[in-house]
Every structure is written in C-alpha cells, then in structure tokens.
C-alpha cells in the first residue's frame, strides 16, 4: 500500500507543472505609503530560490499596479488540475471597510491610494476569489505584508484612531477564508508588525523562509522541502529573531499529504506530521500518546498509525482538543482544520422516515406510517447539543377496528399528524468523515384520524398525546459542510384510547441530508 502511494505521488508530480508568480513593490505613487527597501529584492531572491525546482517563475518587473497583478493572476487560470501555483507578494498592507461595513485586509500596490485603498488595492477577499478561479488544485500564497499600522503597513489615521477605541483593539481580526487545496502564509499575525531588516537585507520572514530551502529543512525526511516545513522553520526563526514580536501565520485547507513541494522531490514516504498554527493553538501544549511533543504553533513528526492527540491551553488541566488521529505515513494532520470543522455550532437537517407503532394500539388504531420533516441542533459544547424537530404525515391506510356492535372490521383510515419534539444529543464517536451520537427526546403528537366506515362509533377522532424516546444517529460527511444522516429511535407514547391510558412502544427509522455551519 505504501509503495502504491509513493508511485501515485510520483505520477501526479510528473503530470503537473509548477508555476510561481512573484512581485515586490518598493515605491508607490501615493506618498502616503512610505518606500520599502527590500521588497523588490525579496521577490528577486524568491524567484532565484525557486528557479531550479519550478517549471516557470514569472516575475512582475517594474511598476506593479493592480491591473498588472490581476492580469497575471488571470493568466494562471489556464493551469491544469495537476499543476502547483505559488504566488509571492512583498509590499505594504492596510485595512479598509468593505461595502457591508466589515473590516478587510488590503495589499497596497503601486497605484493604491490612501483615500480609497480597498478599490485601488487588492483586498484579501478579492485575492482568494481569484485563487478559486485558478484551476490548479494546489495553491500557495506567501504574503510578506502586515496590517498593524507599523513596519510594512500603514493605516489611515482616522481608522487607526477608531480601532484603538474598540474593546478588542486590533485583534478584532477580519475573517480570512481559503478554498480546498489553498495555503496562505503571512509574515506576521494580524495586528503585529512585519519588518524589513538591514542586517538580513530582506523581509525577516522571507529571509528565514528561503533559508529553510537552502538548508534543506526536510522535517519528515521524505526528500522534499514543502510549504509547511519551510513555514515551520521560518516561523520559529522569525519569532526568535524578533523576540516574539512577529509571529507568522498559516491559513489552509490541507487534507492528507502536504501537497506543495518547493525544493527537491519526494523519494520516499515521509514520516507523518501533526501541525497546529493559528487561533486557539498559540501557546498551547501538544501531547501525543501521553508524551509531550512541544508548544504550538508548529509542526511535529510522529510515528505512523492511530495516535491520541491532546492539546492543552497554558495552565489548563483539561485538554481543549482530545481526539484519535490517523497519522498515515506521508501525511500531515493540520489541527486547525479539525477545530474549524468542529467549531460549527449549528446543524440543520431534513428528510423522511418510517414509524411503526407496536401492540394493540398499532394494530387497531395507528399502523406504521411515513413521515417527512426537518430540525436543527445547536452545540452547547464540543460533543453536547440541543435541538428541536418537526415531522408530519398525511396519508391513507387500512386498519382493523371493532364496530359499534362489537364485530371486527377492516376499515380505510385517513390520518394527518404533526410531531414536535426537543432533544439533547451527546456525540460519542467522531472522525474526519463521520460521527455518531446518542439522543434522548420528548415531544407531542397531534392530529386527526377519520375512519371511512359508518358502523364505527367514533369515525372522526382527534389524536393528541405526549411521547418520550431515545435514539442513535450517525452522520457521514462526504463534504466538510454537507452530510447524510441516519437514525434509529425507540419511543414510548402515552395515548388515550376509549378513555383509558395505553402506554405504547414504537420505533422510527429516518434518513436525510444535513448541513453544518
């Protein structure tokens, strides 16, 4: 199996091309943006470092305007599915409000104006939208810029003053979304300063990123230096060099093997790696199979196989992340992706099923019936959620009843029911592609049944009674947001039949679609 995986990796690499687009901007038409010293040199150094391992390195020489950059990005849309695209940009960054009043990060280009940076620069949202249109499945963007108002960034004074009055200050971070197969590396965390350095004669992060390539920082020992390995090295060295004042970040949707090779080629399956870079992982302690591996963010090599991964916030006794992870040879498990998936508090589902009522009540009054409906659930904790659902039916069926003179007859019946319930669910099994939960619920059934036989003493009756139950439900997730849900439930209903309470058991089987957000 491992030999087959290695062959597939080699085959895929041979089918695709590796294309890089690099640009650095030292000077700007609007004097509001101070000149940079090493941005253009950064771009030249990156182009030189990638030249031997990439099929094509495109450098935007001269004046880099928004129009030129967008045209170059548009040209990359013609790539094939098997290609790898790397985009490197070294420039100023700033912040601006979009049309909806939301704060957005903006890259400053030569013709970006201080008065309208969002429409004359390149907003991150516009950048990621352009990346989505590039056909290549593997895309890496390296942004040597920041949005703190210092270093390689500048903010409008009015905006800076407004941000300083916010409760969370600069750390009300604009949301950054990536598509599948995209990795975005940033020289600093949001609100921090990205710096150029006269001693290094480069952007600090860029310098150490390139050093990872030159020093062959092959963490998993597969023969290749990948984007995550280079970022791990550059992040560690940047933090040390700046005394913790600059902490590069990573945003990614990476599944399976770290896909983007920057230097060398894979000659063997690498050792599996577990990585955590952003958000809740900063400063957290990583433990694998009960052994401490180090402090996140970063990337750590582990042994092949199923591993119990636990992450602890500083000073916490209980783990913030505790999961059995399949660490296959050659793969990297990005914990950030798992937390983003788990941090979706809402599930909405719709579908149908079949309900069967047992015993005499079922035989004489309410045989099995089909239902359709929908529901929603909100996660109170990582594995505990509360929800509500509404199901209903309108159908005809045959039942066996006693007529007014005591004779059993077969009669057609029309029935309409609405079933409303509330539930509490506990998820006891979860992997990347599926989860299973146990549920308890309670609710009320109400409706009307009409029997089409004149000899029956009560042909038209209201149905109204409570029910209680428990269920097992499982969901498969072929897509991060959309899944297929199945359930098996056992219910105890408490109907009144002929003025007498008749506790009755029943079971339900359901199948439907579910979305989480």
Buried (B, 14 or more C-beta within 10 A) or exposed (E): EEEEBBEEBEEBBEEBBBBBBBBBBBEBBBEBBEEBBBBBBBBBBBBEBBEEBBEEBBBBEEEBBBEBBBEBBEEBBEBEEBBBBBBBBBBBBBBBEBEEEEBBBBBBBBBBBBEEBBBBBBBBBBBBEBBBEBBBBBBBBBBBBBBBBEBBBBBBEEBBEEBEEEEEEBEEBBEBEBEEBBBBBBBBBBBBBBBBBEEBEBBBBBBBBBBBBEEEBBBBEBBBBBBBBBBBBBBBBBBEBBEEEBBBBBBBBBBEBBBBBBBBEBEBBBBBBBBBBBBBBBEBBBBBEEEEBEEBBBBBBBEBEEBEBBBBBEEEEEBBBEBEBEBBBBBBBBBBBBBBBBEEEEBBBBBBBBBBBBEEBBEBBBBBBEBBBBBBBEBEEBBEBEBBBBBBBBEEBEBEBBBEEEEEBEBEBBBBBBBBBBBBBEBEEBEBEBBEBBBEBBBEBBBEBEBEBEBBEEBEBEBEBEBBBBBBBBBEBEEBEEBBBBBBBBBBBEBEBEEEEBEBBBBBEBEBBBBBE
